[in-house]
Amino acid sequence: MDEGWLCWDVRRNAPRLNCRKWRMKHDYWLAGSYERRLVEDMVRREFNASYSLQGKVMVVHRAPKPSPDAALALELFADGVRLGVVEYRLGEGWRLHPSGGLASLLHSTGVQVVEAESSGRRVKGKKVRVSGDVHGAKWVILDLGRHVGVGRVIDADGRVVKVKDVVPKGFKPLQASSSSIVVDVNRDIVEEAVEEASVFLEKATGRVTGSIAVSYSGGADSTATLMLAGRVIDPGRLIVVYVDTGMDLPGVKEYSMRVLGRLGVNPYVVSSGLDPLAEIASRGLPTRENRWCTRILKLEPLRRFYSEHGVKLVIEGARSRESSGRAATPRIGENPLIPGVIRVLPIKHWSRLLVQLYLISEGVELNPLYDEGFTRLGCILCPAMHPHELELSFSKHREWFTMLEERTGLTLRDIVEAFYSVKHVNGPGGI
């Protein structure tokens, strides 16, 4: 099972689950292209240094926010070290909080460092004076004798920095790696998790007569759930249903049909029949407190479908690590919004990383939208989006947002205020 711990197989440059070094309290996953480029760009911006993650694996952990202004924080691991944290702030974009491990990696590549008047591990958390000009720098890498540190510039004129982290010198970038190597490193854990989920499904569905449904969305979780269901349930009893909300992210439905075709599944495609823009004009924007869009565009079509087809049990891909609400959802229980239908959650205790490894081990492609920076796949506009996902959606689908404004009068400013309860702030690199 996925115990929420991680360490690193340095020889193969791959993360190892259930190995007690770093605690993963929240969801974690293999980084996509967007996240790897983000780290490379931020290292280049902060340290004028080149650090390549191409051809390597990086793990991202949704971390506690390092400041009250942070809308999202991601903890990063690669090359056998904790690289630090990036946080997203509304109106400002991404910020890097580098670790000593990253400083040691960069030091080994010959990046410019400054010498501190004090040295050794004991300077961590203290203010020290440094040699050299630090004007224009936010972070500097410190030469501390046998150690290397990373410090935040707090007084450029006085050449004073506050040391945030200190580690020994000598960390070096490791060899190239790949997701298939990560699968090999964790194959025993993946197989154990698949076996446990399969046994759970057999017991949960064993006494059910009639059809059993899988709610499929095209995301990694529902894809893994569908594959698990296919292992233990007779194909003649399995119904796969996809809900077209009318405002899905472009590419989600196409990917879904492609994967289902590869699996030999002919799905039912249902919809509310409503115009989402007309509903927004009438009801106002959905919010995290009032997600009417989920009720009428997704759950109501499902409720009708289940009723028409006599479905009494549905298998879904919800996981505890996604949110506190899903953590509180029982593994077997009734969805109060679809009464009379039992909901079964076989991957409830899996991390997103474990889901990824299962799909990769089965040769199933991950949805390309993950590589673009989306962490969850749903609608073009969703109150559950993280702010950077709204920024991505807005930048990639301007025509849809223009149409939204023309028909409802709602601007990006209105969306930000409704979704995140803050006033819109214009700033470089952030909505």
N, C-alpha and C positions, 0 to 999 in steps of 0.2 A: 504493500500500500504506500501511498504518497504521504510521508510523515512531516513534510514541510521543512526539511533540512537539505542543505546543499554543500558540497565540497567540490574540489577540482582534480581531475585526473591530469596531472601535468604532462605525463608522457604522451598522452593522446590529445591533450589540449581540449578537454571536454568536461562539462559539468556532470557530477554524479549525484543522483537523488539519494535521500535517506542517509546521508553521510554528514555527521554533526560538526560542521564548521560555521556555516552561516545560517541563521534562522530566517525562514521565509514565512512571515506571519500573514502575508496577504498573497494575492495571486502572483504568479511568476511564469515566464515564458521565454522561448528563444526569440531573440530580436529579429525583426525583419530589416529590409534595406533602409527604410526610413529612419529607424532608430540607430542603426550603425552609422549612417551618414550624419545624423544629428550629432553623435559623439565626436566623429572625426572633425566636423565643422567647428564645434565648440572648442576642442583642443587647439585647433589651428587659430581660432580667434583669441583665446585666452593666453596661449603660450607661444604663438607663432611657430608651432611645431607640427610635424606630420606624424600622425599615428594612424596606421591603417588597420581596419577591421575586415577588409575584403578577404574572402576565403577563410574566415574564422567564425567562430560562434560566440555570441554574447548573450548573457541571460539578463532579463529585465525583471525587476521585482517592484510591484506597486507599493511604495514605502510611505510611512508617516510623513506628513508635510513638514519641511524644515522651518517654515515661517508662516505666520497667519495670512500672508498675502498669496501664498501658493495655492493654485487651483488643483494641481496634480504634482506628485513627486515620484520619480522612478529611480530606483537603486540599480546600479549597473555592475556586472561582473564579466570579466574577459581575461584571457591570458593568465588565468590562475590567481587573479587578484580582484579585490573590490575596487572598481574605478572611481566610485563616488556616487553622487546623486545629481540628477537634473530636475529642476522644478519649472513648471509653467505658471506664469503670472499673466492675468488678464491685462492687456494693454502694453505688455512688455515682451512677451514671448518666453523663450527658454533661457534658463540660467544654469550654469554649471557650478557644483560644489565638489571640487576634486579631492581625491583621497591621497594619502601618502603613497599607496600602492601605485597609483597612476604617476605620481611624481617620480618614483623610483624607475618605472618603466621608461619614462621620457628621459630621465637622467642617463640611462644606459644607452640611449640613442644619440647622445651628444647635444641635447637641447641646452640652451643657455640657462645658467643658474646664477644665483647671487649668494655671496658668503654672508653668514650671520656672525655677529660679534660673540654670540654664545653657541655652543654645540652640544650634541648628545640628545638623548630621548627626553630629558627633563624639561626641555623648552616647550614641549607641547602644551598649548593653551595659554602660553605667555606672549607678551609683546617683546620683540627684539629689534635692534637696529641692524641694518644690513648695509653692505657696501654697494656702490653702483647706483645708477639713476633708475628709479622705479616709477617715474611720472608716466601716466597713461596706462599703467598696468593695474589690473584688479587682483590678480593672483600671481605669485612668483614661486619658483622652485628654489629651495634653500639647500645649500651645501652645509651640512652639519657634521663634518668629519667623517666618521664611519657610517653616518646616517644621512638620510635625505628627508626633507620636509616640504610641506606646501603651506604657504602663508598668504593671508589676505592683507593687501596694502590698506593701512588705515591713516597714514600720514606720509604722503609722498615727499613733501618738503623735508620732513625730519627723518626720512628713510626708515620708518617704523612699520613693521608688519606684525600681525598676530598669527602665531603658528597654529594651524588647525590640525595637522597630523604629522607624525614622524614614523618612519620605518627604516630598516637597514637598507643600505645600498645593495644593488645587485639583481633586482628584479629585471627580467628581460622578456621581450615579446617572444611568444612560443611559436611553434610550427603551425602551418595551416591545418584547418580542421573542417568538419562538415556536419550537417545534421545526421547523416547516416552513421558517422562515428559516434555521435551522442547516443543514437539508438543502440549501437553495439555495447557501449559502456553501461547502459541501463536496461538491457534486454530482459534480465531476470525480473526487474521491478515492473516493467511493462507487462510481461507475461503473467505475473502474479496478479496485477490489477485487473487485467482482462478476464482472468479466470474467476476472480471474486465477483466482478460485475456480471459475468455470465451466469454464475450460480445464483446470484441475487435475482436476476431476471427470471430464471427458470422457476424459482420458488414464488416470485411475485405474480407470475402469469399462469402458473400451473393449473389453478382451479377455475380460470376464466374461460367461459365458453363464448363462441362467436369471434368477431373480428377484434384485433388489437391495432391501435393506431400509433404511428410515430409522427410527431409534429416536426417537420423539417424546414429549416430556415436558410440553409446554405453556409452557416457558420461551422467552425471546427467542432464545436460541442455537439451540435445536432448531427453532424456527419459521423462522428465517433459513436454516438448513441444509436444511429440507424445501423451501423455495421455490427454493433454488439447485439442488437435485436435480431439481425439476420442470422446470427450464429445459433440462436436458441429457439426461434419461433418459426413455425411452418410458413413458408412463403404464401401459401394460400390463405392464411389468416391475417397476414400483415398488410395493413393499409398505410400508405405514406401520403401525407397531406401537406401541401405547401400553400401558405397564405400570401397572396399578392396584395399588399396594402395600397398599391397605387402610388406609393412614393418611396419604393425601395431604392437603395443606392444602386446606380447603374452598374451592371455586371453581376449582381448577386443572383438574380434569377437565371441568367445564362450559365453561370458556374454551377448552380444547383441542378439544372437540367442535364448538364454535361456529366456531373458526378453520378447522378441517378441513372443516367443511361449506361455509364460504365459498370454500375452495380446491377444492371438489368432490372431496374425498378421503374414502373410506370406510375407516376404520382397523380393524385388528384390535386388540381390547382383551384383554390377557392378565393373569393374576394367579397368585400362588403357591398360592392356595387355603388359605393359612394364616391364623390369627388373630394379628395382630401383638402384641396384648396378652398372649396366651398364650405367644408366643415370648419376649417380654421377661420374663415371670414365670419361664420355664424357663431362659433363657440369661443373664439379667441385661441391664442397659442396654448398648447398643452404645457404643463409644468411638471416638475418632479412630484409635487403634491397632488396634482390632478392630471393623471395621464389618461385622459378620455380617449386619446388616439388608440391606445392599446386595447381598450374595451370595445370600441366600435369598429375599428379597422382590422383587428386581428382576432380577439377572443370571440366576438359575436359570430363571425363566419365559421370559426371552429365549432362553437356550440351548436349552430344549425347543422353543420356537417355531421358531427357526432350523433346528434339526435336522429337525423335522416338515415344513418347507416347503422344504428343500434350499437355504437361504440360505447363500452362501459369502462375501458381502461386505455390510457394513452401513455406512451413512453416519451419523456422529454429530456433535454440535455442541460437542465439547470445545474449549476455548481455552487457550493457554499462560498468559495473564494471570490465569486463575482460581486457580491454585495451582502450587507447585513440582512436584508430581507430574504435573500435566497439561502443564507446560512440558517435562518429560522424555519425554512420550509422543510417539512418532514420528507424522508426519502420515499415513503409511501403515504399518500393522503389525497384528500379531495381538494381540487382547486375551487375556492369559494365562488369564483366568478363563472365557473362552469359546473354547476351542481349536478350530482349524479354520475360523474365521471371520475374514476380513480386515476391519480397521476403518480407515475413511477419514475424515479430519478436514479438510473444506474451509475452515473459518473458524478454524483453529488460530492464525493470526497476527493475528486481528482483536481490537480492543478491544471492550468492551461498548458504547461510544459508537458505533463504526462499525456494530455490529449494530443498534442502535436506529435509526440514520439510514437504514439499508437498509430496515428494516421500515416506517418512517414514509414513506419515498419510495414504497413500494409500497402505501400506504394500509391497512396492517395495524395494528390496534390492539395496543398493548402490554398485557400481562396487568395487570389492576388491582392485583394484589398488590404490584407494584413501587411503586405510589403509596403503599401502606400502610407501606413501609419495609423490605420483604424484598428482599434482594439476590440470593438464589437461591431457586428454587421447587422444593419437594420435599415432604417429609413434615412433619407437625405437630411431630414431634420428630426431630431429626437431629443427630448429633455434629459435622457440618460447619457447623452454624449459628454465626453470631457471637452473642455474648451478648445483644446488643440484640434480635436476631431471636427468641431464646428468650423474652425478656421479652414481645415482641409476641405471639408464639404463645400464651404462657401467659395473657396478658390477654384475648385474643380468643376463646380456646377452652378456657375454664375447665372446661366439662363433660367434655371429653376427658381433661384432666389429673386431674380428680376420679375418673373411671372408671379411669384408670391406677393411681391410689393405692389405690382400692378392690380392684383385682384383683391388684396386685403389692406393695402396701405402699410403693412408691417415691414420695417427695415431691419438690418442686422443689429442696429442699436436696440431695437425693441426686443429682438430675440435674446440678446445677451442679458438684458435686464430681467426678462421673464425667466430664463433658464437658471441664471446664477445669482439673482437678487443683488446685482451691483449695477452701478452706472457705467455706461460704455466709456472706455478711455482709449483714445487713439494713441498708438505707439508703434515703434518699429518692431516688426516680427511678431506681433500679437494682435488679436482682435480687440 
